[in-house]
Amino acid sequence: MHGRWEAFRGESKEEKDLLFTAKKSKLFQSKTELDVFLGNNKGEVPDFKVKEGYSKSSCSILLGDFNTMLAQVTLTKLISEIYQY
């Protein structure tokens, strides 16, 4: 599939093991926004949307094509702070 990421169970590439696909919501974006389709969803309406927050260290997970927020994710520590070299 062009322009889509596919996630499969384990090492499989078989359709029955497809967990989800994701694609950019719009061709041109100032902030990242992805449409996520669960494996059995072959339609045009996504199951979830992932939207980049105001800072690049946060994002929101929304239900389908609605603005119902399911979760907010915020990076609280930079990897460089966790792994001191």
Backbone as numpy.savetxt, mean C-alpha at the origin, in Angstrom:
# Nx Ny Nz CAx CAy CAz Cx Cy Cz
1.70 -7.95 -14.79 0.86 -6.77 -14.79 1.74 -5.52 -14.79
1.54 -4.65 -15.74 2.32 -3.43 -15.80 1.80 -2.42 -14.80
2.72 -1.77 -14.09 2.34 -0.73 -13.16 1.73 -1.22 -11.86
1.79 -2.51 -11.60 1.24 -3.07 -10.36 2.31 -3.90 -9.66
2.25 -3.88 -8.35 3.07 -4.78 -7.56 2.17 -5.94 -7.15
2.71 -7.14 -7.15 1.95 -8.32 -6.76 2.64 -8.99 -5.57
1.87 -9.38 -4.57 2.39 -10.07 -3.40 1.76 -11.46 -3.34
2.62 -12.49 -3.29 2.16 -13.88 -3.26 2.55 -14.53 -1.94
1.86 -15.59 -1.61 2.16 -16.39 -0.44 3.46 -17.15 -0.71
4.42 -17.01 0.20 5.70 -17.74 0.08 6.43 -17.43 -1.21
6.97 -18.46 -1.84 7.74 -18.32 -3.08 6.87 -18.48 -4.32
5.59 -18.72 -4.12 4.67 -19.02 -5.21 4.46 -17.82 -6.13
4.11 -18.10 -7.38 3.68 -17.08 -8.34 2.33 -17.49 -8.94
1.67 -18.45 -8.31 0.39 -18.95 -8.80 -0.75 -18.03 -8.38
-1.73 -17.90 -9.25 -2.89 -17.03 -9.01 -3.59 -17.36 -7.69
-3.68 -18.63 -7.32 -4.37 -19.03 -6.09 -3.63 -18.54 -4.84
-2.34 -18.20 -4.97 -1.55 -17.73 -3.84 -1.35 -16.21 -3.84
-2.07 -15.51 -4.73 -1.98 -14.05 -4.77 -2.64 -13.47 -3.53
-1.89 -12.70 -2.74 -2.43 -12.07 -1.54 -3.04 -10.72 -1.86
-2.29 -9.88 -2.58 -2.81 -8.57 -2.97 -1.99 -7.99 -4.11
-2.57 -7.00 -4.78 -1.83 -6.20 -5.76 -1.96 -4.74 -5.33
-1.02 -3.92 -5.75 -1.04 -2.50 -5.43 -0.58 -1.72 -6.66
-1.16 -0.54 -6.82 -0.75 0.34 -7.92 -0.92 1.78 -7.47
-0.19 2.68 -8.13 -0.35 4.10 -7.83 -1.77 4.52 -8.17
-2.37 5.33 -7.30 -3.74 5.79 -7.51 -3.85 6.72 -8.71
-2.84 7.55 -8.91 -2.81 8.50 -10.02 -1.45 8.41 -10.69
-1.41 8.72 -11.97 -0.15 8.66 -12.70 0.85 9.67 -12.17
0.40 10.91 -11.96 1.29 11.96 -11.44 0.83 12.32 -10.04
1.75 12.24 -9.08 1.41 12.47 -7.68 2.49 13.32 -7.03
2.06 14.23 -6.15 3.04 14.96 -5.35 3.34 14.18 -4.07
2.35 13.44 -3.58 2.51 12.55 -2.43 2.08 11.16 -2.86
2.76 10.15 -2.34 2.46 8.78 -2.72 1.07 8.37 -2.25
0.33 7.75 -3.17 -0.99 7.21 -2.85 -1.14 5.91 -3.63
-1.41 4.82 -2.92 -1.54 3.50 -3.55 -2.94 2.94 -3.37
-3.43 2.26 -4.40 -4.65 1.48 -4.31 -4.24 0.03 -4.08
-4.84 -0.61 -3.09 -4.50 -1.99 -2.74 -5.73 -2.87 -2.98
-5.54 -3.93 -3.75 -6.62 -4.87 -4.09 -6.28 -6.23 -3.50
-7.15 -6.78 -2.66 -6.94 -8.12 -2.13 -6.98 -9.12 -3.28
-6.38 -10.28 -3.09 -6.21 -11.27 -4.14 -7.45 -11.64 -4.91
-8.60 -11.66 -4.26 -9.83 -12.07 -4.94 -10.58 -10.89 -5.57
-10.08 -9.67 -5.44 -10.73 -8.48 -5.98 -10.22 -8.23 -7.40
-11.08 -8.44 -8.40 -10.72 -8.22 -9.80 -11.37 -6.95 -10.34
-12.01 -6.17 -9.47 -12.72 -4.98 -9.90 -11.84 -3.75 -9.97
-12.49 -2.60 -10.10 -11.80 -1.31 -10.21 -11.72 -0.57 -8.88
-12.58 -0.96 -7.90 -12.60 -0.28 -6.60 -11.64 -1.00 -5.66
-10.64 -0.28 -5.12 -9.66 -0.93 -4.24 -10.28 -1.30 -2.89
-9.67 -2.30 -2.24 -10.09 -2.67 -0.89 -9.55 -1.66 0.12
-8.35 -1.14 -0.13 -7.70 -0.18 0.75 -6.98 0.86 -0.08
-6.72 2.01 0.55 -5.84 3.03 -0.01 -4.77 3.33 1.03
-3.55 3.54 0.58 -2.46 3.96 1.45 -2.03 5.32 0.96
-2.10 6.33 1.85 -1.76 7.71 1.48 -0.60 8.21 2.34
0.39 8.77 1.69 1.52 9.38 2.39 1.01 10.57 3.19
1.54 10.73 4.40 1.14 11.84 5.26 1.85 13.13 4.90
1.67 14.14 5.73 2.31 15.43 5.48 3.82 15.32 5.56
4.29 14.44 6.42 5.73 14.16 6.46 5.93 12.80 5.82
7.08 12.57 5.27 7.35 11.30 4.60 7.46 10.14 5.60
7.40 10.43 6.88 7.53 9.38 7.89 6.17 8.92 8.42
5.08 9.24 7.71 3.77 8.78 8.16 2.89 8.46 6.95
1.89 7.61 7.19 0.91 7.30 6.15 -0.41 6.91 6.81
-1.47 6.99 6.02 -2.81 6.61 6.47 -3.29 5.45 5.62
-4.03 4.54 6.23 -4.64 3.42 5.52 -6.14 3.63 5.59
-6.75 3.74 4.41 -8.17 4.05 4.30 -8.93 2.87 3.72
-10.20 2.78 4.03 -11.05 1.71 3.53 -11.49 2.02 2.11
-11.15 1.15 1.18 -11.61 1.23 -0.20 -11.52 2.58 -0.84
-12.60 2.99 -1.47 -12.65 4.26 -2.17 -13.25 5.36 -1.30
-13.28 5.13 0.00 -13.88 6.07 0.94 -12.78 6.74 1.74
-13.16 7.68 2.58 -12.20 8.33 3.46 -12.29 7.80 4.88
-12.78 6.56 5.05 -12.85 5.94 6.37 -11.47 5.46 6.76
-10.88 6.10 7.78 -9.53 5.75 8.19 -9.53 4.47 9.02
-8.67 3.53 8.62 -8.50 2.29 9.37 -7.31 2.36 10.30
-6.23 3.02 9.84 -5.01 3.09 10.66 -4.15 4.26 10.20
-3.31 4.72 11.12 -2.27 5.69 10.80 -0.96 5.11 11.27
0.04 5.22 10.42 1.36 4.68 10.73 2.34 5.83 10.77
3.14 5.90 11.84 4.14 6.95 11.98 5.47 6.33 12.36
6.50 6.69 11.64 7.85 6.24 11.95 8.34 7.07 13.12
8.66 6.41 14.24 9.08 7.16 15.42 10.59 7.20 15.59
11.27 6.24 15.02 12.74 6.24 15.10 13.31 5.98 13.72
14.32 6.71 13.39 15.01 6.46 12.13 15.87 5.22 12.26
16.03 4.51 11.20 16.85 3.28 11.22 18.26 3.62 11.68
18.76 4.79 11.30 20.11 5.18 11.72 20.20 5.35 13.25
19.08 5.68 13.91 19.06 5.80 15.36 19.00 4.43 16.02
18.36 3.46 15.36 18.25 2.12 15.91 19.59 1.38 15.81
20.21 1.46 14.63 21.48 0.78 14.37 22.60 1.81 14.39
23.21 1.98 15.52 24.33 2.90 15.66 25.57 2.26 15.05
26.14 2.87 14.04 27.33 2.32 13.39 28.58 2.87 13.99
